[in-house]
Amino acid sequence: MWYRWVSQSAFDGWHDTVKAGLGLPRVGVNQRTGEPEPDKQQTTAYTQVQRVGLRDWRAPVGDDVAAEFVDGLGVPSEPPPSPLP
C-alpha cells in the first residue's frame, strides 16, 4: 500500500524510526555460505519516498511495517502518477 506525507522531513522522521526498529543498515550475507559480507552493499533503507507535489511525498509501505510503526506514518494514498513518456 502507498502512503503520503506532507514533507520529506515528515517521511524521514518516520523512516528513521522504521530503520532503527528493523535494525538497518543490515550487513549482507553470502547466500551460499551464510557468512556476513561487510564489504558488500548493505541494506540501508526500508523504502524510497517520491516527491509528487509541493506537499505530497509518497512511498510504498508493507502492511506489517505500517501496523508496527504507526507513529508518523503518512495517510493511505494512491500510487504516484506514472511519468509521462
N, C-alpha and C positions, 0 to 999 in steps of 0.2 A: 504494500500500500504506500502511496505517496503522502507526504506531509508538507505543510507550508509554514514558513517562519517569516516574520516581518523584517528581519535584518540578518546579515551574515553573522553579526555578533551574537544574536539570539540563538542561531543554529550552533555556532561554535561553543557556546556555554553548554548546551545540551550534549553536543557531540563529545566534548571533553569529559563529561561525566560518564557517557557510554564507554568511551575508550578506556577510562580507568576501571570501570566495572567489568569490562571484558578482558582486562589485562593486556591492553595494547600499548606500545608495539609488542608484537609477538615474533620471536625468532622462528624462522622456517626450520622444518625438519625434513631430512632426506627420507623420501617415501620408501626406498628400498631397505635402508639400514635402520631407520628410526632415530638416527643421530642428529642432534641440533647442527644447523649450518649458520652460525652467526655472521659469516662473511657474505651470505646471500641476502637478497632483498627481504626485508621484514614487512609484516602486515602492520601498517601504521594508522589506518583509518577504518572505521566501520562502514561508512557510506560517503558519497560525494554530493555536495549541495550544488544546485544550479540556479543562477540568477535568472528569473523570468521577467521581473519588473522592478520598479523602484522599491517597493515594499513587499516583494514576492520572491522568496527563496525556497526551492523545493528539493526534497531528497526522498529516495525510497527507503522505507524502514520496515523490517520484518515484524510480523505480529508479536513474536516472542520478545523482541527488543522493545517494541512500543509498550507492551504490557509491563515490562520490568523497569523501564526508565521513563516514567510518566512526567516527572517534573521537568518543565521546559520543553517538552515535546510540542511540536507545532500542531496545527489543526489538520485533519484529514483533507486531502486535496486530490484533484485530478493530476495525472502526469503533466509535465510541461508540454506545451505545443511543440510539434516537430518543427525543426528548422526548415525554412523554405529551400527548395532545391537550387 
